[in-house]
Amino acid sequence: MNSTQTMTHQPQAAIDLATYIDHTVLRADCTLEDVKRVCAEARQFQFPAVCVPPFYVSHAVNLLADTKVKVATVIGFPMGYSTTSAKVEEMKRAITEGAMEMDVVVNICAVKNNNWNYVRSDIDSMVMTGHLKAKTVKVILETGLLNERELAQLCEICLDIKPDYVKTSTGFNGEGATVEVVRLMRELLKDQIKIKASGGIRTREDAIRLIEAGAKRIGSSSSVMIMS
């Protein structure tokens, strides 16, 4: 029996949803008040992390300084087509300001042009930058824009480079997380890399189905609703 089958039979009551959730606010127009709110909610529910725009990293770090909640941010978000050097510098700045986790977007333009050497180098540079500072790196594939061949190739690259997580989506481009794509990623990644499901997850039932499919982390701006 594979791991996906095992998780499918896990009783829903046994899943402590709070331990899976990255509480997220990434809207283009989000304000400092929004960041203060999600940090307070993360403190209340003891989510593993809050995910905020790079602009708010230092604010979130200060707001959560006396908690175990980690501050995550996004890199090359949401398009992924920034140059590798720009992404690396963005990561370095976020690390300097106190971010512990980085959700980094792959270069979909390079994927669509079958420029796999560039894709590999881009991912490797970002993962290395984070890991050299002992930070968690989650590689966002944007599965809603990929065909199965492209998804398989990206998962193979990630198996070689070994980010901490491979993440389904930004939530801004194409379809978000689905049970089918999480199951396929779980199969392709061979239980060697954890999966973060993100994009369109708004209910407790959504979250549980994705966890049962193999996700180890859930990214959502509807975390409080999920917990309610």
Secondary structure by P-SEA (a helix, b strand, c coil): ccaaaaaaaccccccccccccccccccccccaaaaaaaaaaaaaacccbbbbccccaaaaaaaaccccbbbbbccccccccccaaaaaaaaaaaaaaccccccccccaaaaaacaaaaaaaaaaaaaaaaaaabbbbbbbcccccccaaaaaaaaaaaaaacccbbbcccccccccccaaaaaaaaaaacccbbbbbbcccccaaaaaaaaaacccbbbccccccccc
